[in-house]
Amino acid sequence: MINIREYVIDLDISNGDSKRMNCPICNGYKTFTVTNNMGKVLWNCYKVTCSLSGSSKVRLYKKEKMIYLLYYLSMLCLIKIDGRQTPSALNGV
């Protein structure tokens, strides 16, 4: 029997990426997806007769953490304060 957690982690999906492929359990054609979302790897088979799904935490590397932080900070700059767009809204602070 296949260890699905090891199988999925060995796919080495980068943070923010997804992969669609044949299910390793039921062999359904491109019914199995794996997604890495900020260090949480999620997997699921969409074939009705297959119940394969799960998640596991994986290590985020320093580079991935920095990319997420920069993305998060850039989103903060798009928030409107008092109807004005930042960072110009913060100039008077």
Backbone bond lengths (Angstrom), bond angles and torsions (degrees), N, CA, C in turn:
res aa  C-N    CA-C-N  psi(-1)  N-CA   C-N-CA  omega(-1)  CA-C   N-CA-C  phi
1 M - - - 1.465 - - 1.527 108.73 -
2 I 1.289 117.34 139.96 1.463 123.80 -177.49 1.539 109.99 -78.96
3 N 1.323 116.02 139.39 1.466 121.22 172.61 1.522 106.16 -87.35
4 I 1.333 116.23 101.67 1.459 120.82 -171.44 1.524 111.71 -64.67
5 R 1.330 118.25 -35.94 1.469 120.69 179.57 1.527 110.20 -61.34
6 E 1.310 117.60 -48.48 1.466 121.49 178.52 1.526 110.82 -63.47
7 Y 1.326 116.48 -40.80 1.466 121.53 179.20 1.525 110.77 -58.83
8 V 1.334 116.09 -47.33 1.458 121.21 -177.73 1.524 110.81 -67.67
9 I 1.318 117.67 -43.86 1.466 120.74 -179.31 1.526 110.56 -66.42
10 D 1.324 117.63 -34.60 1.471 121.12 177.80 1.537 112.26 -66.99
11 L 1.337 117.41 -17.34 1.470 119.97 176.18 1.525 110.83 -68.28
12 D 1.332 116.87 -20.79 1.468 123.74 176.26 1.535 111.53 52.84
13 I 1.332 115.48 55.61 1.462 121.80 177.54 1.527 108.49 -74.81
14 S 1.316 117.64 126.26 1.463 122.13 -179.95 1.520 110.53 -69.72
15 N 1.327 115.47 155.11 1.451 120.98 178.34 1.525 110.47 -56.83
16 G 1.326 116.00 130.92 1.460 121.32 179.99 1.516 114.25 87.97
17 D 1.315 117.82 -5.54 1.467 121.63 -178.32 1.521 111.73 -100.94
18 S 1.318 115.35 158.84 1.461 123.62 174.74 1.514 108.68 -132.54
19 K 1.305 114.89 157.67 1.462 120.21 177.48 1.525 108.00 -140.19
20 R 1.322 115.87 135.06 1.465 122.21 176.71 1.517 107.41 -114.29
21 M 1.328 115.69 133.48 1.452 120.01 -174.37 1.528 110.55 -156.93
22 N 1.315 115.74 178.63 1.459 120.49 175.24 1.528 109.15 -69.34
23 C 1.321 115.95 141.73 1.459 120.67 -179.14 1.531 110.18 -68.61
24 P 1.345 116.89 130.39 1.461 119.88 -179.30 1.536 113.02 -72.43
25 I 1.325 117.76 -12.75 1.462 120.99 -179.31 1.535 111.79 -99.84
26 C 1.342 116.62 -55.63 1.473 119.29 -175.80 1.523 112.84 -96.79
27 N 1.329 117.63 -7.27 1.460 124.27 -178.45 1.528 113.28 63.98
28 G 1.326 117.70 20.94 1.464 121.22 176.46 1.524 109.84 -61.44
29 Y 1.321 116.48 135.78 1.458 121.92 -176.38 1.524 110.85 -68.77
30 K 1.318 116.59 113.27 1.467 125.03 178.26 1.534 113.13 49.44
31 T 1.325 116.14 41.09 1.467 120.73 178.58 1.524 111.99 -101.74
32 F 1.312 117.31 -4.68 1.467 122.29 -174.39 1.520 109.57 -107.44
33 T 1.338 117.00 126.52 1.458 121.14 177.36 1.521 110.08 -121.58
34 V 1.323 114.16 146.64 1.459 122.24 175.92 1.523 106.92 -131.25
35 T 1.336 116.72 132.89 1.459 122.41 -179.47 1.518 109.28 -133.34
36 N 1.331 115.63 136.86 1.457 121.11 173.56 1.523 107.17 -106.73
37 N 1.316 115.69 112.91 1.456 121.79 -179.01 1.519 108.98 -120.25
38 M 1.330 115.41 96.75 1.469 122.68 178.56 1.531 112.92 52.87
39 G 1.306 115.52 47.48 1.458 120.54 175.04 1.517 114.52 85.86
40 K 1.312 117.91 4.15 1.455 121.14 173.57 1.519 107.04 -114.35
41 V 1.311 115.90 114.63 1.457 121.62 -179.35 1.526 108.27 -92.87
42 L 1.324 115.03 123.88 1.468 121.80 179.80 1.514 108.58 -112.87
43 W 1.340 117.27 140.66 1.450 120.58 176.42 1.516 110.05 -138.43
44 N 1.331 114.68 151.55 1.456 120.14 -177.01 1.522 110.19 -162.41
45 C 1.333 115.42 139.53 1.462 120.71 170.61 1.524 106.88 -102.68
46 Y 1.332 115.94 131.52 1.461 121.38 -177.14 1.528 113.51 -93.81
47 K 1.308 116.88 4.98 1.462 119.32 176.92 1.532 108.37 -75.17
48 V 1.307 116.67 131.17 1.463 122.19 -173.94 1.529 112.27 -56.38
49 T 1.311 117.02 -37.79 1.464 120.58 -176.30 1.524 113.80 -84.43
50 C 1.327 117.86 0.32 1.468 121.89 -179.12 1.533 109.02 -113.03
51 S 1.312 116.65 133.57 1.471 120.33 -177.66 1.528 112.12 -106.95
52 L 1.318 116.72 18.60 1.456 120.23 -176.95 1.530 111.58 -71.68
53 S 1.316 116.11 119.86 1.460 121.93 173.89 1.520 107.77 -164.22
54 G 1.323 115.38 159.37 1.455 119.12 178.21 1.511 111.54 169.27
55 S 1.327 114.34 -175.17 1.458 120.68 178.51 1.522 109.12 -154.65
56 S 1.319 114.19 160.98 1.456 120.88 178.38 1.518 108.73 -157.63
57 K 1.305 116.14 147.37 1.465 119.87 175.65 1.524 108.93 -84.52
58 V 1.325 114.87 141.50 1.456 121.30 174.57 1.523 107.94 -129.10
59 R 1.290 115.53 162.65 1.456 121.14 -177.16 1.532 110.59 -72.35
60 L 1.326 115.13 133.54 1.465 120.45 171.24 1.519 107.62 -93.29
61 Y 1.297 116.68 133.26 1.448 120.85 179.51 1.518 110.56 -85.12
62 K 1.298 116.31 160.10 1.463 121.95 -176.29 1.529 111.72 -53.95
63 K 1.320 116.88 -43.05 1.468 120.87 -179.72 1.528 110.32 -61.25
64 E 1.338 117.81 -43.51 1.454 121.42 179.87 1.525 111.34 -64.94
65 K 1.331 116.33 -38.33 1.460 120.07 177.73 1.521 111.01 -64.25
66 M 1.323 117.42 -40.59 1.462 121.53 179.50 1.529 110.67 -66.49
67 I 1.321 117.26 -41.34 1.464 120.60 178.73 1.525 109.89 -62.14
68 Y 1.328 116.98 -43.88 1.465 120.09 178.67 1.522 110.42 -63.34
69 L 1.321 117.80 -43.09 1.457 121.57 -179.70 1.529 110.60 -62.13
70 L 1.328 117.58 -44.94 1.462 120.92 178.46 1.529 111.35 -63.38
71 Y 1.305 116.79 -39.64 1.462 120.47 177.40 1.529 110.04 -63.42
72 Y 1.326 116.24 -46.34 1.464 121.04 -179.68 1.527 111.02 -60.80
73 L 1.326 116.96 -44.09 1.462 120.42 179.42 1.528 111.31 -65.87
74 S 1.323 117.56 -37.14 1.463 119.66 178.33 1.523 110.89 -66.15
75 M 1.328 117.37 -33.33 1.466 120.69 176.97 1.523 110.52 -68.67
76 L 1.311 117.46 -34.77 1.459 120.68 177.92 1.529 111.02 -62.91
77 C 1.314 116.08 -33.30 1.465 120.45 -179.89 1.526 112.26 -69.40
78 L 1.315 117.79 -15.65 1.455 121.16 -179.64 1.526 112.48 -93.28
79 I 1.336 117.10 -5.24 1.463 121.30 179.93 1.521 109.29 -72.66
80 K 1.323 116.64 137.12 1.458 121.04 178.92 1.530 109.71 -90.65
81 I 1.317 115.16 136.06 1.457 121.47 176.87 1.521 106.99 -119.95
82 D 1.333 116.83 125.97 1.466 122.03 -178.46 1.526 111.57 52.71
83 G 1.326 117.05 37.41 1.454 120.86 177.36 1.512 114.33 79.24
84 R 1.336 117.86 -3.40 1.473 121.21 178.68 1.527 109.07 -108.29
85 Q 1.300 115.40 150.50 1.457 120.84 -179.38 1.538 109.69 -81.71
86 T 1.317 116.62 135.88 1.463 119.34 173.86 1.505 107.52 -75.96
87 P 1.302 122.80 160.44 1.457 127.05 1.37 1.546 114.20 -81.59
88 S 1.348 118.35 -6.92 1.462 118.79 -179.41 1.515 112.03 -60.36
89 A 1.333 117.38 -28.73 1.450 120.81 178.58 1.525 111.29 -67.92
90 L 1.339 116.09 -20.85 1.466 120.15 -178.47 1.531 112.44 -92.43
91 N 1.329 118.76 -6.79 1.454 121.31 -176.59 1.530 112.04 -59.43
92 G 1.314 117.67 -34.30 1.462 120.33 -178.78 1.508 113.22 -85.66
93 V 1.340 117.85 0.18 1.470 121.00 -177.11 1.498 110.51 -81.83
